[in-house]
Every structure is written in structure tokens, then in C-alpha cells.
Amino acid sequence: EIAEVTGVQTCALPIWECMTLFQRVIKRDVLGIQALKEFEDAGITSLLELLPADNRPAIISSKPGVRPCTHARLHKFVTQEMNFAAFGVTASDRVAILFPNGPEIVAAFYATLPFCTCAPLNPALTAEELTSELESIRATAVIVLEGDEPNGYVRMCEQLRLKALVAQRDTSAAGLFRFVNAPSAAISTSA
């Protein structure tokens, strides 16, 4: 199935094709057991292997003047600049993302998913609804976007004993961000 969908051995797919592939495989296999076997049979051991590293646009902003984020730049962002371990986030953790709709939610989703369970949540929910959602999914950390009411979210995380990862938009390309409250090991020195 994977070879049929990708048509190439490298399995480097545009983002929308990655999601389509996962949806096709997982629709047939709710528990993911068959999906894991199909990916293993195709030699895919990580979602990172599905991200291409070419210069085609991966994330485009609707705002004029914002440079698109290429697949190569997104790949570097995910593989070299995101260090969830520095925050104490492990593969068994569930990380909620409280970003508004936009290019940053796409980058956050792709940055988080290869390393731990990712749960995008609607930031328009009330504090009570967010608390309920965070408790329901058993989140251990929450990524919030600086300038989109992070102080209230950070306080909520403190009250729920969750790690708050505060992200600041990176203007170099659509969707990218940096953690402003990162331990020194989580800050990338590469641009």
C-alpha cells in the first residue's frame, strides 16, 4: 500500500500526501497495528522519514510578504531545532498545542508528532473547557504562542502541574517558532 501510494522508495512526501497516506492506512486499522506493520515493511521507522528535504514550499502564510517555509527548512526545524527532551518531554508524554489556526499550528504539529503524542486544542475554549480537555487527554505539557494570551495559559499549566512551552513566532519563514522559555539545551544555535 505504501509503495503504491508514494511510488518512490524514498517515501519523501509533501505534507498533505503524508497525512493522506496515514489516513488511508489508519482508516483500515483503528488500533494502528496493521499501520505499524505496513510502515515497518516499507522501511519507515519514523514519521521524520516521510518529510521530504527539498525546497518546495511546505507551509505558506496567507499574510503578504511572509516567506514560505520549504520542506527542507521544516525538516531542519523538526530534526535540529525542536528539543522536547530539554523540557523533560518523553515519547510517552502527551503535548497539547494551543495555537490559533495558521501556519504555526502546522509547524507545531509536525514538530511534536515524531517525538510524542500531539493534541491540538482549540484556544477559543473557555478556561473550564480547556482544563477539562487537558485533564481528559492527560497532557503533560502545553505549547502556547506568545502574544496569544500565554500568561493565562501558563498560569493554567502551573495550576494543573503541566509544563508550559511558550513559543515565539520566527519571522524567517511561515509557521516557524522558537521557545522563549526554553532551558539552554532546548535552544538551537543554528539558523
C-alpha positions as CSV (number, residue, x, y, z in Angstrom):
1,E,0.0,0.0,0.0
2,I,2.8,2.5,0.9
3,A,4.8,1.8,-2.3
4,E,1.5,2.1,-4.3
5,V,0.7,5.5,-2.7
6,T,4.2,7.0,-2.8
7,G,5.5,5.5,-6.0
8,V,9.1,6.1,-4.8
9,Q,11.4,4.3,-2.4
10,T,12.5,7.3,-0.5
11,C,8.9,7.9,0.9
12,A,9.7,11.7,1.0
13,L,6.2,13.1,0.6
14,P,4.7,16.6,0.6
15,I,2.9,17.2,3.9
16,W,-0.6,16.7,2.5
17,E,0.4,13.3,1.0
18,C,1.8,12.2,4.3
19,M,-1.5,12.9,6.0
20,T,-3.4,11.2,3.2
21,L,-1.3,8.1,3.5
22,F,-1.7,7.9,7.3
23,Q,-5.5,8.4,6.9
24,R,-5.8,5.7,4.3
25,V,-3.8,3.2,6.4
26,I,-5.4,4.1,9.8
27,K,-9.0,4.1,8.5
28,R,-8.5,0.4,7.9
29,D,-6.8,-0.2,11.3
30,V,-8.2,1.6,14.3
31,L,-5.6,0.2,16.7
32,G,-2.7,1.0,14.4
33,I,-1.2,-2.5,14.4
34,Q,-1.5,-3.1,10.7
35,A,-0.3,0.5,10.0
36,L,2.8,-0.1,12.0
37,K,3.5,-3.3,10.1
38,E,3.0,-1.6,6.8
39,F,5.4,1.2,7.7
40,E,7.9,-1.3,9.1
41,D,7.7,-3.4,5.9
42,A,8.3,-0.3,3.9
43,G,11.4,0.5,6.0
44,I,9.8,3.5,7.6
45,T,10.8,3.7,11.3
46,S,9.9,7.3,12.0
47,L,7.5,10.0,10.8
48,L,10.6,12.1,10.1
49,E,11.4,9.8,7.2
50,L,8.2,10.9,5.5
51,L,9.2,14.5,5.5
52,P,11.0,15.5,2.3
53,A,14.1,17.7,2.4
54,D,13.6,19.6,-0.8
55,N,13.0,23.3,-1.5
56,R,9.3,23.1,-2.4
57,P,7.0,25.1,-0.2
58,A,5.6,23.1,2.8
59,I,3.9,25.9,4.7
60,I,2.6,29.1,3.2
61,S,1.2,32.1,5.1
62,S,-1.8,34.0,3.8
63,K,-0.1,37.2,5.0
64,P,1.6,39.1,2.3
65,G,5.4,39.3,2.5
66,V,5.9,36.2,4.7
67,R,8.3,33.7,3.1
68,P,7.0,30.2,2.7
69,C,8.7,27.5,4.8
70,T,10.2,24.9,2.5
71,H,10.2,21.2,3.1
72,A,14.0,21.4,3.7
73,R,13.5,24.2,6.3
74,L,10.6,22.4,8.0
75,H,12.7,19.2,8.1
76,K,15.6,21.1,9.8
77,F,13.2,22.8,12.2
78,V,11.8,19.4,13.3
79,T,15.0,17.5,13.4
80,Q,17.5,20.0,14.6
81,E,15.7,22.9,16.4
82,M,13.0,21.2,18.4
83,N,14.4,19.6,21.6
84,F,11.4,18.4,23.7
85,A,13.7,16.3,25.9
86,A,15.2,19.5,27.3
87,F,11.8,20.3,28.8
88,G,11.6,16.8,30.2
89,V,9.1,15.7,27.5
90,T,9.4,12.0,26.6
91,A,7.9,9.7,23.9
92,S,5.2,8.6,26.3
93,D,4.0,12.2,27.0
94,R,1.0,13.9,25.5
95,V,1.7,17.5,24.4
96,A,-1.3,19.8,23.8
97,I,-0.9,22.7,21.3
98,L,-2.9,25.8,22.0
99,F,-2.3,27.8,18.8
100,P,-4.9,29.6,16.7
101,N,-5.4,28.4,13.1
102,G,-2.5,29.4,11.0
103,P,0.9,28.3,9.7
104,E,2.3,27.9,13.3
105,I,-0.2,25.1,14.1
106,V,1.1,23.2,11.1
107,A,4.7,23.5,12.1
108,A,3.9,22.7,15.8
109,F,2.0,19.6,14.7
110,Y,4.9,18.3,12.6
111,A,7.5,19.3,15.3
112,T,5.7,17.5,18.0
113,L,4.2,14.4,16.4
114,P,7.5,12.5,15.7
115,F,8.6,12.8,19.3
116,C,5.4,12.3,21.4
117,T,1.6,12.3,21.3
118,C,0.3,15.5,19.9
119,A,-3.1,17.0,20.8
120,P,-4.0,20.3,19.1
121,L,-6.7,22.0,21.1
122,N,-9.0,24.9,20.3
123,P,-7.7,28.1,22.1
124,A,-11.2,29.6,21.8
125,L,-12.4,27.1,24.5
126,T,-13.2,28.6,28.0
127,A,-10.7,28.1,30.8
128,E,-13.0,25.4,32.2
129,E,-13.3,23.6,28.9
130,L,-9.5,23.8,28.4
131,T,-8.9,22.4,31.9
132,S,-11.3,19.6,31.2
133,E,-9.7,18.8,27.8
134,L,-6.2,18.9,29.2
135,E,-7.2,16.6,32.1
136,S,-9.1,14.3,29.7
137,I,-6.2,13.8,27.4
138,R,-3.8,13.5,30.3
139,A,-1.5,16.2,28.9
140,T,1.9,16.6,30.5
141,A,2.9,19.7,28.5
142,V,1.2,22.5,26.6
143,I,2.7,24.6,23.8
144,V,1.3,28.2,23.7
145,L,2.1,31.0,21.3
146,E,3.5,34.2,22.9
147,G,1.1,37.1,22.3
148,D,-2.0,34.9,22.1
149,E,-2.7,35.2,25.8
150,P,0.1,33.0,27.0
151,N,0.1,34.4,30.6
152,G,-3.3,32.9,31.3
153,Y,-2.3,29.6,29.7
154,V,0.9,29.5,31.6
155,R,-0.9,30.1,34.9
156,M,-3.4,27.3,34.0
157,C,-0.5,25.0,33.3
158,E,1.1,25.8,36.7
159,Q,-2.2,25.1,38.4
160,L,-2.6,21.8,36.6
161,R,1.1,21.0,37.1
162,L,1.8,20.9,33.4
163,K,4.9,22.1,31.6
164,A,4.3,25.3,29.6
165,L,6.3,25.7,26.4
166,V,6.0,29.3,25.3
167,A,6.7,29.8,21.6
168,Q,7.5,33.0,19.8
169,R,6.9,33.4,16.0
170,D,10.1,33.2,13.9
171,T,9.7,35.7,11.0
172,S,12.3,33.9,8.8
173,A,9.6,31.6,7.3
174,A,5.9,30.9,7.6
175,G,5.0,28.8,10.6
176,L,8.3,28.6,12.4
177,F,8.7,29.5,16.1
178,R,11.2,29.3,18.9
179,F,10.6,28.5,22.6
180,V,11.2,31.6,24.6
181,N,11.2,29.8,28.0
182,A,13.5,27.0,26.8
183,P,16.2,25.6,29.0
184,S,19.5,26.3,27.4
185,A,19.7,22.8,25.9
186,A,16.5,23.4,24.1
187,I,17.7,26.5,22.2
188,S,19.1,25.9,18.8
189,T,22.1,27.9,17.8
190,S,21.6,27.1,14.1
191,A,19.6,29.4,11.9
